Amino acid sequence: MMEWIKCSEKLPPDCKLVLAVVKQSFKELQDYALIYHDENDWCDRYGNYFFNKEVVCWQPLPEQPKE
């Protein structure tokens, strides 16, 4: 398994889908999300921006299985 990378240390390449830990700013809850970072903010695969949420850390997705 990959190591988690803190967003304060490094962001993923633009528009590269990653697994991230997301914390809602008004709650202490954390959740996982498949998202990407563009030049401005974090988005999900459908183009929805992650407003009022903090992306804490991320890691690259594993390679898909080979047949």
C-alpha positions in Angstrom: 0.0 0.0 0.0 1.2 3.5 -0.8 2.0 6.0 1.9 -0.3 9.0 2.6 1.1 12.4 1.3 0.1 15.5 3.3 -1.4 18.2 1.1 0.6 20.8 2.9 3.8 19.1 1.6 2.8 18.2 -1.9 -0.2 18.2 -4.3 -0.9 15.5 -6.9 -0.3 16.3 -10.6 -3.2 18.4 -12.1 -6.3 16.3 -13.0 -4.8 13.0 -11.7 -7.4 11.0 -9.9 -6.3 10.1 -6.4 -7.6 8.6 -3.2 -7.9 11.4 -0.5 -8.9 11.8 3.1 -11.4 14.6 3.3 -12.5 16.4 6.4 -15.6 18.6 6.5 -14.8 22.0 8.0 -17.9 22.0 10.3 -17.5 18.4 11.6 -14.7 16.3 12.9 -15.6 13.5 10.5 -13.2 12.3 7.9 -14.1 10.3 4.8 -12.3 8.9 1.7 -12.9 10.3 -1.7 -11.8 9.6 -5.3 -10.9 13.2 -6.4 -8.4 15.2 -8.4 -6.8 18.6 -8.0 -7.0 21.1 -10.9 -5.2 24.5 -10.9 -7.7 25.9 -8.4 -9.3 23.4 -6.2 -10.3 19.7 -5.5 -13.0 18.1 -7.7 -14.7 14.7 -7.9 -14.9 12.7 -11.1 -18.2 14.5 -12.0 -16.8 18.1 -11.8 -18.2 18.8 -8.3 -16.0 21.0 -6.2 -15.2 20.2 -2.6 -16.4 23.5 -1.0 -16.4 23.6 2.9 -14.2 20.5 3.0 -10.5 20.1 3.7 -8.5 17.6 1.8 -6.0 16.4 4.5 -3.8 13.9 2.6 -3.8 11.8 -0.6 -2.2 8.9 -2.3 -2.0 7.6 -5.9 -4.4 4.9 -6.9 -2.9 1.5 -7.3 -2.4 0.0 -10.7 -5.4 -1.9 -12.1 -5.1 -5.7 -12.1 -3.6 -7.3 -15.1 -5.6 -10.1 -16.7 
